[in-house]
Structure formats: structure tokens, C-alpha cells
């Protein structure tokens, strides 16, 4: 009996440490980039509200607080993982983390069986798992957590309550600090295609063994007699039989995922008049600063003095400083004027903007399309510290007449 109890205790310790470390690891990866998880949550809310038509007003409301939910979930993952390891309030945290895992299993099951979402974001952008891999991981976690819950009476706290409380408070403070720092500055580790050192033009090219995704269109028709919906493929849909059938919807299902796709797919910069200037910017031989403004009305303007100083230094050294915004020209012009800037702005897709730059606004330094540096609104650089080679900045970024919007915004 004593040997059985010892074996059980050893097994429970192994499971606790394994599951606890996994949750801490998962939480720390996402704490590196809280906006990444928030955007993934927003993707779920958008699909449920718009595509699935599930409580659209509620999904829209939840989307407004996606960053709060992201921070809360990351914080709980790390705290709960630590609680499992040291046995802190084990019964409470064992049940809570079981409920969280059930919720995660639902999300990964939805991603897998609906086909609407390829990746659940379980380990952020640094370790990408496909939907089937995430689902299997959650099933294994569920089994392990059920064992812990069933044998919860055999788990003892590793430390005294005083020491355990100190450990948990320190974990909470450290977790919140990491996320605060990553949000104010930029992720500690950039795991996206726009990290420093990458060339955007290169990232926009597919791999040598690129194979396009195989898409199948499913057409849904409503039977006018029975009211039932039925799916058809493109070879047998009853488009001519208007007496019995009424068109309802079309769904594009990915039968086979693409292979070796470009890591950057939507990086397009246009003037507000529709002129594509992407390659003009990405092939410019000199240094060029690009200010990313995802949302002009919500942009953080707490460090505008540093940006204005950089703009003045750019004019002296002939380094182009341009802006790209996902907002309309009215909001962008207002942002420029309100902050006493004369930066020429262009348009960029909102998804591309938030992927390339987690900060709103944020600054990127390019040379021939290669990312030399990235800074958040809290840390605009001083020109002297960069020690840039200005040899190739003798020519203007726009050899021909700049797009009209540049002059209109500058004035």
C-alpha cells in the first residue's frame, strides 16, 4: 500500500509539473505579444458574429475588449501553471484550469472542424500549431487534468502559505510587467515576417516548391417546399430549377492547404489617390523611415516631441520619413495637423499594419526593403545614435512628382 501511495504521489508530481510548465510556457510566449492573442480573439469574434451569425452584437462588444481578455487569459495561464506546480490552493486551481482547458478544447475543435480558422494561437506566433495539432494537445491535457482532479486529495502544498503567497504574488507582478512592457514597447522577440533583418520583398515571394491552396466552392440552396437547406458542388447545383430551389449561400472550403506560401501577402502601400508606391519604397537604395498608424484616432501621442525632433533631423539629412495609415485621409490629416507634423501619408491595409507593427503608432527603418530597425511610440530613436550611412540618400524617394495627397496633408 505504501509503495502504491508513493507511486501515485510521484505520478501526480510529474503530471503537475508537466502541465504547470506547459501552461507557464504557453502564457509566457503569449505575454511576449499580448496584441497577437488579442487579434486572434478578434478573429474568432468576427467569424462568430459575421459568418456564423452567432449573437453579432455580443461578438462586436467582446471585440472591443479583446486586449483586456488577452491580458487576463495570459495572466491566468501563468498563475494557474505556477499554482499547479507548487500545489497552491490546488482544488480551486485544478478545477479552474480544467474549465479553461475545456474551453480551449472547444476553440481548437471549432477551428479544426469548421475550417474557418487555421491556427488557434495557443502558443502565439512563435510556435504555430495547426488546428489538428492543437486539438490533440488539448485532449491530452484534458486527460491529465482529469487525473489531477480525481486524485486532488493526494496533492499537498509544497511550501508554507506565507512562502506560497509570496511566490504567487511575485508571479502575478512579473506576468503583468512583462505584458505592460511588451505593449508599451514592442515584443521581446519578434516572431513575425516583419522582424528586424528580414527583407519585405523577399518575404513576399513564394518558396521554390510553392503549391497554391485547393479551394472547393459549396453552394447552399433552400428547398422552397420543405424549407430545408442543402449543399451542392459546382457540378450539380440546381441554379435552373427556380421552381423548387432558392439560392442561400456560398462557402469556399480549403480542401488542401497551400505549401510554401509567401510569409507576407498583403503589404501594399498606395497613395490616397490609388497610386501603388510599394516598390518605390521597398527598392529605395537609401534609408527611409516609415511611420505605421493603424488607427489615427486611437494612436498614442504621448511622445510626439521625439517624433517631431526626428522629422526635423530627417529633413536635414535628406532621409525620407513617410507614414502609412489604415485610417481614411480625413482622420490621417487630422492626426498630422493635431501633432504639428508634415509627414506625407499613404494607405495600407489594417491587417498588414498591425502585423508589421504592433505599436500604434510605430516606426520602421527600411533600406532596399530590408528592415533595419523598429521602435514603438515610446522609443522613437535619435538620429545620432543610429549612425546611418547616408551615401544612398542623395536621391529623392520620389523622383517624379510626389502623389497629390502628400502636399495636401503637409499643408
RACOR-V130501 format. One record per pair of residues at least 24 apart in sequence whose C-alpha atoms are under 8 Angstrom apart, sorted by sequence separation. I is the first residue (numbers start at 1). J is the second residue. If there is no record, write none. Layout:
i=I j=J
i=I j=J
This chain:
i=42 j=66
i=108 j=132
i=221 j=245
i=222 j=246
i=322 j=346
i=324 j=348
i=325 j=349
i=326 j=350
i=41 j=66
i=221 j=246
i=222 j=247
i=325 j=350
i=108 j=134
i=109 j=135
i=221 j=247
i=222 j=248
i=39 j=66
i=108 j=135
i=220 j=247
i=221 j=248
i=326 j=353
i=38 j=66
i=219 j=247
i=220 j=248
i=221 j=249
i=325 j=353
i=38 j=67
i=41 j=70
i=219 j=248
i=220 j=249
i=296 j=325
i=37 j=67
i=105 j=135
i=108 j=138
i=219 j=249
i=220 j=250
i=289 j=319
i=291 j=321
i=293 j=323
i=295 j=325
i=296 j=326
i=311 j=341
i=38 j=69
i=219 j=250
i=220 j=251
i=288 j=319
i=289 j=320
i=290 j=321
i=291 j=322
i=292 j=323
i=293 j=324
i=294 j=325
i=295 j=326
i=296 j=327
i=35 j=67
i=38 j=70
i=218 j=250
i=219 j=251
i=287 j=319
i=288 j=320
i=289 j=321
i=290 j=322
i=291 j=323
i=292 j=324
i=293 j=325
i=294 j=326
i=295 j=327
i=308 j=340
i=311 j=343
i=34 j=67
i=37 j=70
i=105 j=138
i=217 j=250
i=218 j=251
i=286 j=319
i=287 j=320
i=288 j=321
i=289 j=322
i=290 j=323
i=291 j=324
i=292 j=325
i=293 j=326
i=294 j=327
i=308 j=341
i=104 j=138
i=105 j=139
i=217 j=251
i=218 j=252
i=288 j=322
i=290 j=324
i=293 j=327
i=297 j=331
i=35 j=70
i=217 j=252
i=218 j=253
i=296 j=331
i=304 j=339
i=34 j=70
i=102 j=138
i=216 j=252
i=217 j=253
i=296 j=332
i=34 j=71
i=101 j=138
i=215 j=252
i=216 j=253
i=215 j=253
i=216 j=254
i=297 j=335
i=301 j=339
i=215 j=254
i=216 j=255
i=296 j=335
i=31 j=71
i=34 j=74
i=101 j=141
i=102 j=142
i=214 j=254
i=215 j=255
i=101 j=142
i=213 j=254
i=214 j=255
i=215 j=256
i=213 j=255
i=214 j=256
i=31 j=74
i=213 j=256
i=214 j=257
i=30 j=74
i=98 j=142
i=213 j=257
i=214 j=258
i=212 j=257
i=213 j=258
i=28 j=74
i=212 j=258
i=213 j=259
i=27 j=74
i=98 j=145
i=211 j=258
i=212 j=259
i=27 j=75
i=98 j=146
i=210 j=258
i=211 j=259
i=210 j=259
i=211 j=260
i=212 j=261
i=27 j=77
i=28 j=78
i=209 j=259
i=210 j=260
i=211 j=261
i=26 j=77
i=27 j=78
i=94 j=145
i=209 j=260
i=210 j=261
i=26 j=78
i=208 j=260
i=24 j=77
i=25 j=78
i=207 j=260
i=23 j=77
i=24 j=78
i=94 j=148
i=95 j=149
i=206 j=260
i=207 j=261
i=23 j=78
i=24 j=79
i=94 j=149
i=206 j=261
i=207 j=262
i=269 j=324
i=205 j=261
i=206 j=262
i=294 j=350
i=23 j=80
i=24 j=81
i=205 j=262
i=206 j=263
i=272 j=329
i=23 j=81
i=24 j=82
i=91 j=149
i=94 j=152
i=204 j=262
i=205 j=263
i=22 j=81
i=203 j=262
i=204 j=263
i=205 j=264
i=294 j=353
i=346 j=405
i=20 j=80
i=21 j=81
i=203 j=263
i=204 j=264
i=293 j=353
i=294 j=354
i=300 j=360
i=345 j=405
i=20 j=81
i=21 j=82
i=91 j=152
i=203 j=264
i=204 j=265
i=292 j=353
i=299 j=360
i=300 j=361
i=344 j=405
i=345 j=406
i=19 j=81
i=20 j=82
i=90 j=152
i=298 j=360
i=299 j=361
i=344 j=406
i=20 j=83
i=343 j=406
i=344 j=407
i=20 j=84
i=21 j=85
i=200 j=264
i=345 j=409
i=19 j=84
i=20 j=85
i=90 j=155
i=126 j=191
i=292 j=357
i=295 j=360
i=344 j=409
i=125 j=191
i=126 j=192
i=294 j=360
i=343 j=409
i=344 j=410
i=17 j=84
i=90 j=157
i=125 j=192
i=293 j=360
i=294 j=361
i=342 j=409
i=343 j=410
i=16 j=84
i=17 j=85
i=87 j=155
i=89 j=157
i=292 j=360
i=293 j=361
i=342 j=410
i=16 j=85
i=47 j=116
i=87 j=156
i=88 j=157
i=292 j=361
i=293 j=362
i=341 j=410
i=342 j=411
i=87 j=157
i=88 j=158
i=193 j=263
i=291 j=361
i=292 j=362
i=310 j=380
i=313 j=383
i=86 j=157
i=87 j=158
i=193 j=264
i=291 j=362
i=292 j=363
i=310 j=381
i=319 j=390
i=13 j=85
i=86 j=158
i=291 j=363
i=292 j=364
i=310 j=382
i=44 j=117
i=86 j=159
i=290 j=363
i=291 j=364
i=307 j=380
i=310 j=383
i=317 j=390
i=336 j=409
i=271 j=345
i=272 j=346
i=289 j=363
i=290 j=364
i=303 j=377
i=306 j=380
i=319 j=393
i=336 j=410
i=271 j=346
i=272 j=347
i=289 j=364
i=290 j=365
i=302 j=377
i=303 j=378
i=306 j=381
i=318 j=393
i=88 j=164
i=270 j=346
i=271 j=347
i=289 j=365
i=290 j=366
i=301 j=377
i=302 j=378
i=306 j=382
i=318 j=394
i=320 j=396
i=333 j=409
i=269 j=346
i=270 j=347
i=288 j=365
i=289 j=366
i=300 j=377
i=303 j=380
i=320 j=397
i=86 j=164
i=269 j=347
i=270 j=348
i=287 j=365
i=288 j=366
i=318 j=396
i=269 j=348
i=287 j=366
i=288 j=367
i=40 j=120
i=268 j=348
i=287 j=367
i=40 j=121
i=201 j=282
i=267 j=348
i=268 j=349
i=286 j=367
i=287 j=368
i=200 j=282
i=267 j=349
i=285 j=367
i=286 j=368
i=266 j=349
i=284 j=367
i=285 j=368
i=37 j=121
i=282 j=366
i=283 j=367
i=284 j=368
i=83 j=168
i=266 j=351
i=267 j=352
i=282 j=367
i=283 j=368
i=284 j=369
i=82 j=168
i=266 j=352
i=282 j=368
i=283 j=369
i=37 j=124
i=281 j=368
i=282 j=369
i=36 j=124
i=281 j=369
i=282 j=370
i=36 j=125
i=79 j=168
i=82 j=171
i=33 j=124
i=79 j=171
i=30 j=123
i=78 j=171
i=79 j=172
i=29 j=123
i=30 j=124
i=29 j=124
i=26 j=122
i=27 j=123
i=26 j=123
i=29 j=126
i=75 j=172
i=78 j=175
i=26 j=124
i=75 j=175
i=75 j=176
i=287 j=388
i=287 j=390
i=286 j=390
i=71 j=176
i=286 j=391
i=287 j=392
i=286 j=392
i=287 j=393
i=285 j=392
i=286 j=393
i=71 j=179
i=285 j=393
i=286 j=394
i=284 j=397
i=281 j=397
i=280 j=397
i=280 j=398
i=19 j=141
i=19 j=144
i=275 j=403
i=15 j=144
i=273 j=403
i=273 j=404
i=16 j=148
i=271 j=403
i=273 j=405
i=15 j=148
i=272 j=405
i=271 j=405
i=12 j=148
i=115 j=253
i=115 j=254
i=12 j=155
i=31 j=175
i=9 j=154
i=34 j=179
i=9 j=155
i=32 j=178
i=33 j=179
i=28 j=175
i=31 j=178
i=32 j=179
i=31 j=179
i=34 j=182
i=35 j=183
i=33 j=182
i=34 j=183
i=32 j=182
i=33 j=183
i=31 j=182
i=33 j=186
i=33 j=187
i=32 j=187
i=33 j=188
i=32 j=188
i=32 j=189
i=194 j=355
i=194 j=356
i=192 j=355
i=193 j=356
i=194 j=357
i=192 j=356
i=201 j=369
i=199 j=368
i=200 j=369
i=199 j=369
i=200 j=370
i=199 j=370
i=200 j=371
i=186 j=358
i=198 j=370
i=199 j=371
i=186 j=359
i=197 j=370
i=198 j=371
i=185 j=359
i=196 j=370
i=197 j=371
i=183 j=358
i=184 j=359
i=196 j=371
i=197 j=372
i=183 j=359
i=195 j=371
i=196 j=372
i=194 j=371
i=196 j=373
i=196 j=374
i=186 j=375
i=185 j=375
i=186 j=376
i=185 j=376
i=184 j=376
i=185 j=377
i=184 j=377
i=185 j=378
i=184 j=378
i=185 j=379
i=35 j=358
